[in-house]
Amino acid sequence: MYGRVVVPEGVVRELTSEATPSVVRSWMAALPAWVEIQRVEVPPDAGLGAVDQGEADAIVLAESLKPDVLLEETK
């Protein structure tokens, strides 16, 4: 469906934490080649203090890459 999926490091940390379901942690341990992890620097003045680090990283990454599609978690 997608040629490449870019995931910020903050999201990777969340998806590999002990609180994450084991099936997700296992998938993250053997990522397919089309998943690219990218380091993100969130500026201190970005106004993202109300969201967690993974969300802040995703917002900054999306602003810099300007992707055609943005995938987000649904609850």
Order of alpha helices (4+ residues) and beta strands (2+ residues): beta-alpha-alpha-beta-alpha
